[in-house]
Amino acid sequence: MNQVIQHLKNNSRNILLATHTAPDGDALGSLLALGLCLTSLGKQTILFNESAIPEIYRFLPSINRVVRNINDINNYDTAIILDCADLERVGRSSKEIYKNIPTIINIDHHITNTHFGDYQIVDTSASATSEIVYYIIKALDIQINFAVASAIYTGILTDTGSFQFANTKREAFGICAEMVELGVDPHFVAQNVYVTYTLGRIKLIQMVLDSIEVSENGRLSMMALSQDMLTKSGMKPDNIGRLINYARHIEDVRVAALIREGKPNENYNNDLKNFHVSLRSDGTFDVATIAESFGGGGHASAAGFDITSTLQNVKKTIMDLAEQL
């Protein structure tokens, strides 16, 4: 960490901070927290995410600082990539970042991290990347204000599943308690992230629940989300987080999968489609190993991968996993 701290203090002026597409609470929390703190040090910072901000995170202070396009990429001397197991998770801009920005700093907590970049702070024992960012901010000797505290709290809260996941450690509670002391209202955050549903979301949940299939041994559940469902519900792809939990919470289920149909790709015929498969485990099975075998990644209890195939073949591939459970 010391090398990163020294670089940020002494060798960086124009910094691009970026995180993965379809951002979750930890991605946005770590992005905002570190970006705002580096700005307070007098650094020129741009906070980038290729995707639209999900509605449930638009309550975060300074969320409007996050942009979807990078201008004059040659102007940046440092890129900080947050919560990404590999640089490609940033999206279409990853190659330009790699080619044009001299120093890349990799900050992450995924066990599948490829250790890309010139500097790495990868702590797989951390509950969230926002937790690692908290320690970086402390090392930079920057006072945490309300906006930063809100971002850190939200990042840790969401990546621990409201402190329910196995990655929840004592440090996570301690950091969040400190953020509450700084003014974060847990009820307000929870209301925004978990409680308030639009009518469109309720309609989408109903359709997705109808798609649930369970393996013969009862240990694997699977649900599918199509583009047609999104159209009928009026929901945007960026606002569908946590749907998989409905399948994961079925009694006796050890692994749950959400198969999400992507937008049509003109390079493939009508039988082949792009899908993103999200995997969740109750902790008894390492889904990261499955995701890695398909070119994806993640944690032992939460992982995912992209695949181009037919829905029928994807479903069979997932259902075959039940034999290992």
C-alpha positions as CSV (number, residue, x, y, z in Angstrom):
1,M,0.0,0.0,0.0
2,N,2.9,2.4,0.8
3,Q,3.9,2.6,-2.9
4,V,0.4,3.5,-3.9
5,I,0.1,6.1,-1.2
6,Q,3.4,7.7,-2.3
7,H,2.4,7.6,-6.0
8,L,-0.9,9.3,-5.3
9,K,0.7,12.0,-3.1
10,N,3.7,12.7,-5.2
11,N,3.5,11.4,-8.8
12,S,-0.1,11.9,-9.8
13,R,-2.1,15.0,-10.7
14,N,-4.7,13.9,-13.2
15,I,-6.5,10.8,-12.1
16,L,-9.1,8.6,-13.8
17,L,-11.1,6.5,-11.4
18,A,-13.2,3.7,-13.0
19,T,-15.1,0.6,-11.9
20,H,-17.0,-2.2,-13.5
21,T,-20.0,-2.0,-15.8
22,A,-23.5,-2.6,-14.3
23,P,-22.1,-1.2,-11.0
24,D,-23.3,-2.4,-7.6
25,G,-23.1,-0.6,-4.3
26,D,-19.5,-1.5,-3.6
27,A,-18.3,-0.4,-7.1
28,L,-20.0,3.0,-6.7
29,G,-19.2,3.4,-3.1
30,S,-15.5,2.8,-3.6
31,L,-15.4,5.0,-6.7
32,L,-17.1,7.9,-5.0
33,A,-15.2,7.6,-1.7
34,L,-11.7,7.5,-3.1
35,G,-12.5,10.0,-5.9
36,L,-13.9,12.6,-3.5
37,C,-11.0,12.2,-1.2
38,L,-8.4,12.6,-3.9
39,T,-10.2,15.7,-5.1
40,S,-9.9,17.2,-1.6
41,L,-6.1,16.7,-2.0
42,G,-6.2,19.0,-5.0
43,K,-6.0,16.2,-7.6
44,Q,-7.9,16.5,-10.9
45,T,-10.2,13.6,-10.9
46,I,-12.7,12.0,-13.2
47,L,-15.0,9.3,-11.9
48,F,-16.1,7.0,-14.7
49,N,-18.5,4.2,-15.2
50,E,-19.7,3.0,-18.6
51,S,-23.2,2.1,-17.4
52,A,-26.1,4.2,-16.2
53,I,-26.3,4.6,-12.4
54,P,-29.0,2.3,-11.0
55,E,-31.9,4.2,-9.5
56,I,-31.4,2.7,-6.0
57,Y,-27.9,4.4,-5.7
58,R,-28.9,7.8,-6.9
59,F,-29.3,9.0,-3.3
60,L,-25.6,8.9,-2.8
61,P,-24.1,12.4,-2.3
62,S,-22.1,13.6,-5.4
63,I,-23.3,10.6,-7.5
64,N,-23.6,13.1,-10.4
65,R,-19.8,13.3,-10.4
66,V,-19.8,9.9,-12.2
67,V,-19.6,10.2,-16.0
68,R,-20.1,7.7,-18.8
69,N,-17.6,9.0,-21.3
70,I,-13.9,9.7,-21.1
71,N,-12.6,12.8,-22.9
72,D,-8.9,13.4,-23.7
73,I,-7.7,10.1,-22.2
74,N,-4.1,11.1,-22.8
75,N,-4.3,13.8,-20.2
76,Y,-4.4,11.3,-17.3
77,D,-1.2,10.2,-15.6
78,T,-2.9,7.6,-13.4
79,A,-5.9,5.3,-13.6
80,I,-7.3,3.7,-10.5
81,I,-9.4,0.6,-11.3
82,L,-11.8,-0.3,-8.5
83,D,-13.6,-3.5,-7.7
84,C,-12.6,-5.2,-11.0
85,A,-11.0,-8.7,-11.1
86,D,-9.6,-7.7,-14.5
87,L,-9.3,-4.5,-16.5
88,E,-11.8,-5.7,-19.1
89,R,-14.6,-5.4,-16.5
90,V,-14.4,-1.6,-17.0
91,G,-16.0,-2.2,-20.4
92,R,-15.3,-0.8,-23.9
93,S,-12.7,1.8,-22.6
94,S,-10.4,-0.8,-21.0
95,K,-8.1,-1.0,-24.0
96,E,-7.8,2.7,-24.3
97,I,-7.0,3.0,-20.6
98,Y,-4.3,0.3,-20.9
99,K,-2.7,1.9,-23.9
100,N,-2.8,5.6,-23.0
101,I,-2.5,6.0,-19.2
102,P,1.0,5.4,-17.9
103,T,0.2,4.1,-14.4
104,I,-2.6,1.8,-13.5
105,I,-3.5,1.0,-9.9
106,N,-5.6,-2.1,-9.2
107,I,-7.7,-2.0,-6.0
108,D,-9.9,-5.0,-5.4
109,H,-11.0,-7.8,-3.1
110,H,-12.1,-10.6,-5.6
111,I,-10.2,-13.9,-5.3
112,T,-10.2,-14.1,-9.1
113,N,-8.3,-10.9,-9.5
114,T,-5.6,-11.2,-12.2
115,H,-3.2,-8.7,-10.5
116,F,-3.2,-6.4,-13.5
117,G,-1.7,-3.0,-13.4
118,D,1.5,-1.3,-12.2
119,Y,0.4,-1.3,-8.5
120,Q,-2.0,-3.7,-6.8
121,I,-3.9,-3.5,-3.5
122,V,-5.8,-6.8,-3.7
123,D,-7.1,-8.0,-0.3
124,T,-9.3,-11.0,-0.7
125,S,-10.1,-11.0,3.1
126,A,-11.8,-7.6,2.8
127,S,-15.6,-7.6,2.9
128,A,-15.7,-5.0,0.1
129,T,-13.5,-2.8,-2.0
130,S,-15.0,0.1,-0.1
131,E,-13.3,-1.4,3.0
132,I,-9.9,-1.3,1.3
133,V,-10.6,2.3,0.2
134,Y,-11.3,3.2,3.8
135,Y,-7.8,2.1,4.8
136,I,-6.3,4.0,1.8
137,I,-8.1,7.2,2.9
138,K,-6.8,6.7,6.4
139,A,-3.2,6.2,5.1
140,L,-3.6,9.4,3.0
141,D,-4.5,11.2,6.3
142,I,-7.7,12.6,4.8
143,Q,-10.7,13.5,7.0
144,I,-13.8,11.5,6.0
145,N,-16.8,13.8,5.4
146,F,-20.5,12.8,5.2
147,A,-20.4,12.2,1.4
148,V,-17.4,9.8,1.7
149,A,-18.9,8.1,4.8
150,S,-22.2,7.5,2.9
151,A,-20.3,5.9,0.0
152,I,-18.2,3.7,2.2
153,Y,-21.1,2.6,4.3
154,T,-23.2,1.7,1.3
155,G,-20.4,-0.2,-0.4
156,I,-19.8,-2.4,2.7
157,L,-23.5,-2.8,3.4
158,T,-24.4,-4.0,-0.1
159,D,-21.3,-6.3,-0.6
160,T,-22.0,-8.1,2.7
161,G,-25.7,-8.5,1.8
162,S,-26.7,-6.3,4.8
163,F,-24.0,-8.2,6.9
164,Q,-25.5,-11.6,6.1
165,F,-22.8,-13.0,3.8
166,A,-19.8,-15.1,4.9
167,N,-17.4,-12.3,4.0
168,T,-18.8,-10.1,6.9
169,K,-16.0,-9.6,9.4
170,R,-15.6,-7.6,12.5
171,E,-13.8,-4.9,10.6
172,A,-16.9,-4.3,8.4
173,F,-19.0,-3.6,11.5
174,G,-16.3,-1.3,13.0
175,I,-16.0,0.8,9.8
176,C,-19.7,1.1,9.4
177,A,-20.1,2.1,13.0
178,E,-17.6,4.9,12.4
179,M,-19.5,6.0,9.3
180,V,-22.7,6.2,11.3
181,E,-20.9,8.4,13.8
182,L,-20.1,10.7,10.9
183,G,-23.7,11.1,10.1
184,V,-24.8,8.2,7.9
185,D,-28.4,7.2,8.6
186,P,-28.7,3.4,8.3
187,H,-32.5,3.5,7.9
188,F,-32.2,6.1,5.1
189,V,-29.7,4.0,3.2
190,A,-31.6,0.8,3.7
191,Q,-34.9,2.5,2.5
192,N,-33.2,3.5,-0.7
193,V,-31.3,0.3,-1.4
194,Y,-33.6,-2.4,-0.3
195,V,-37.1,-1.2,0.5
196,T,-38.5,1.2,-2.1
197,Y,-39.8,-0.6,-5.2
198,T,-41.4,0.9,-8.3
199,L,-44.5,-0.7,-9.9
200,G,-42.3,-1.8,-12.8
201,R,-40.0,-3.7,-10.5
202,I,-42.9,-5.5,-8.9
203,K,-44.2,-6.5,-12.4
204,L,-40.7,-7.7,-13.3
205,I,-40.3,-9.7,-10.1
206,Q,-43.6,-11.5,-10.8
207,M,-42.5,-12.5,-14.3
208,V,-39.0,-13.7,-13.1
209,L,-40.5,-15.7,-10.3
210,D,-42.6,-17.6,-12.8
211,S,-39.4,-18.7,-14.6
212,I,-37.9,-20.4,-11.5
213,E,-36.8,-24.0,-12.0
214,V,-35.3,-26.3,-9.3
215,S,-33.1,-29.3,-9.8
216,E,-34.3,-32.8,-8.9
217,N,-32.2,-32.9,-5.8
218,G,-33.5,-29.5,-4.7
219,R,-30.0,-28.0,-4.3
220,L,-29.9,-25.7,-7.4
221,S,-32.4,-23.1,-8.4
222,M,-32.5,-21.2,-11.7
223,M,-34.4,-18.3,-13.1
224,A,-34.3,-16.5,-16.4
225,L,-34.7,-12.8,-17.3
226,S,-35.5,-12.0,-20.9
227,Q,-35.4,-8.7,-22.9
228,D,-39.2,-9.1,-23.3
229,M,-39.7,-9.1,-19.6
230,L,-37.7,-5.8,-19.3
231,T,-39.8,-4.3,-22.1
232,K,-43.1,-5.3,-20.5
233,S,-42.2,-4.1,-17.1
234,G,-40.5,-0.9,-18.2
235,M,-37.4,-1.7,-16.2
236,K,-33.9,-0.9,-17.4
237,P,-31.2,-3.5,-17.3
238,D,-29.1,-1.5,-14.8
239,N,-31.9,-1.6,-12.2
240,I,-32.4,-5.3,-11.7
241,G,-30.0,-6.1,-8.9
242,R,-30.8,-8.7,-6.2
243,L,-33.4,-10.6,-8.2
244,I,-31.3,-13.7,-7.8
245,N,-32.0,-13.6,-4.1
246,Y,-35.5,-14.9,-4.6
247,A,-34.0,-18.1,-6.0
248,R,-31.2,-18.3,-3.5
249,H,-33.5,-18.2,-0.5
250,I,-35.5,-21.3,-1.5
251,E,-35.2,-23.9,1.2
252,D,-32.4,-26.5,0.7
253,V,-31.0,-24.6,-2.3
254,R,-27.2,-24.3,-2.2
255,V,-26.6,-22.6,-5.6
256,A,-28.9,-20.2,-7.4
257,A,-28.5,-18.9,-10.9
258,L,-30.0,-15.9,-12.8
259,I,-29.7,-16.1,-16.6
260,R,-30.1,-12.7,-18.0
261,E,-30.6,-12.2,-21.8
262,G,-28.5,-9.5,-23.3
263,K,-29.3,-7.1,-26.1
264,P,-29.5,-8.7,-29.6
265,N,-26.1,-9.1,-31.3
266,E,-26.2,-8.7,-35.1
267,N,-23.0,-10.9,-35.4
268,Y,-25.0,-14.0,-34.3
269,N,-27.9,-15.8,-35.9
270,N,-31.3,-15.9,-34.3
271,D,-30.6,-19.0,-32.3
272,L,-27.5,-17.6,-30.5
273,K,-27.9,-14.9,-27.9
274,N,-25.7,-13.2,-25.3
275,F,-26.4,-14.1,-21.7
276,H,-25.0,-13.0,-18.4
277,V,-25.2,-15.7,-15.7
278,S,-25.1,-14.6,-12.1
279,L,-24.3,-17.3,-9.5
280,R,-24.9,-17.3,-5.7
281,S,-23.9,-19.9,-3.2
282,D,-25.0,-20.5,0.4
283,G,-21.3,-20.9,1.2
284,T,-21.0,-24.7,0.8
285,F,-20.0,-24.5,-2.9
286,D,-17.4,-22.2,-4.6
287,V,-19.2,-20.6,-7.5
288,A,-16.2,-18.6,-8.5
289,T,-14.5,-21.7,-9.9
290,I,-17.5,-22.3,-12.1
291,A,-17.5,-18.7,-13.3
292,E,-13.8,-18.8,-14.0
293,S,-14.2,-21.9,-16.2
294,F,-16.4,-19.8,-18.5
295,G,-14.1,-16.8,-18.4
296,G,-15.8,-14.9,-15.6
297,G,-15.0,-14.5,-12.0
298,G,-16.1,-13.3,-8.6
299,H,-16.2,-14.6,-5.0
300,A,-16.8,-18.1,-3.6
301,S,-20.4,-17.1,-2.8
302,A,-21.1,-14.7,-5.6
303,A,-19.8,-14.8,-9.1
304,G,-20.8,-14.5,-12.8
305,F,-19.9,-15.0,-16.4
306,D,-21.0,-14.1,-19.9
307,I,-21.8,-16.7,-22.5
308,T,-23.1,-16.7,-26.1
309,S,-25.4,-19.7,-26.7
310,T,-29.0,-20.7,-26.8
311,L,-31.2,-20.3,-23.7
312,Q,-31.8,-24.1,-23.8
313,N,-28.1,-24.9,-23.7
314,V,-27.4,-22.3,-21.0
315,K,-30.1,-23.8,-18.8
316,K,-28.8,-27.3,-19.3
317,T,-25.3,-26.2,-18.5
318,I,-26.5,-24.6,-15.2
319,M,-28.8,-27.5,-14.3
320,D,-25.9,-30.0,-14.8
321,L,-24.1,-28.3,-11.9
322,A,-26.7,-29.8,-9.5
323,E,-24.9,-33.1,-9.8
324,Q,-21.9,-31.6,-7.9
325,L,-24.0,-30.3,-5.0
